[in-house]
């Protein structure tokens, strides 16, 4: 979406609309809005900007700029890693070792970057390739190596997608992940799962049913 | 020809919707019913810096995207409901209604109040005869550019308008950005953005889910007025 510069500014909570400039009074070290006469309720938004010296504000503004730059760098890394994962998929299809290629690439992304980046890469990859059953199954198999604590909170999103997938193969992955991660709240995903294969229903009722008794 | 049209309805909320299993379990089917298509949850991390203390903190946030990539819901300190389409703005009442219901549902579920509400419309047109637009009298350029091929032009206007939300008077910024840009091939696109938002100075948590529909009713009247005036320019 193309945002106007005014939208960018109020996304940061600092609308620079002409009538709402914040006045920074260095001598009193407070920041007060010039526009409190339009308020319906009484308005008090004064606060102290850190210590006495304005250099502190400069450092914090610089820190904010550094943090924003870091976010952009992460976006670039995520984008590049998604492409690498897609390339690994095609390499795996050609070689016939799809699961191994995907798992190796996922471990590499985790090792070279972080679980946070891995989470964003996998969520975006699953979203873009939702119709690609073999790709999703390979990702699901690779995720079995991690504990729930490692993939929390994005692992829940991936499980929710797998549970709602039309393919039973992908739903098997979801059930295996829920079984492996051993978290009681994930069991609720299985309440409304639609399954055709009888053996899968049996799997769910027998193994996961035991977990309900233990975890709930 | 309409290239893209995006609307966004936002509420600056006092509650953060955490990306927990319970929230995803509860919200996913409800949002699917409201939007009318499968929704995919997504968890992403943002970094915030507290300008008062200097502390940098990471926060996990929840968002949803529809399977057809038309709707996006982002739940941070500000809740955004976004709809992207290439339909004309006059034909978006159904989409706006869905966005309103989604925002009402989220505020109700989170038991949250909001200090600000906003409505944005972003419109990109191409293959227009922008030279006709640029020749209109209201566009004042300095004499240097008379008769020249203008590659970029923009204007931004804001005024306060008074609206009524459930009997309470509220002032809103009514901002219109209009831009004409050229690409390397000389093809021009015409972009305008309407941003109607309650004043940031008033931080009172005075809006809840019952205020969203009245806010949209009032602001839709404003954006339709602006839109009809802009349509006069580009015809």
Interface residues (C-beta under 8 A of the other chain):
Chain A: X1 X2 X3 X4 X5 X6 X7 X10 X11 X13 X15 X17 X18 X19 X20 X33 X35 X36 X38 X39 X40 X41 X43 X45 X47 X48 X49 X50 X56 X57 X59 X60 X61 X63 X64 X67 X70 X71 X116 X119 X120 X123 X127 X130 X153 X154 X156 X157 X160 X161 X164 X183 X185 X186 X188 X189
Chain B: X6 X8 X12 X18 X19 X20 X21 X22 X24 X25 X28 X38 X40 X41 X42 X43 X44 X45 X46 X47 X49 X51 X52 X53 X54 X56 X60 X65 X67 X77 X78 X82 X84 X116 X118 X120 X122 X124 X156 X158 X160 X168 X169 X170 X171 X173 X175 X177 X191 X193 X195 X197 X199 X200 X201 X202 X203 X204 X206
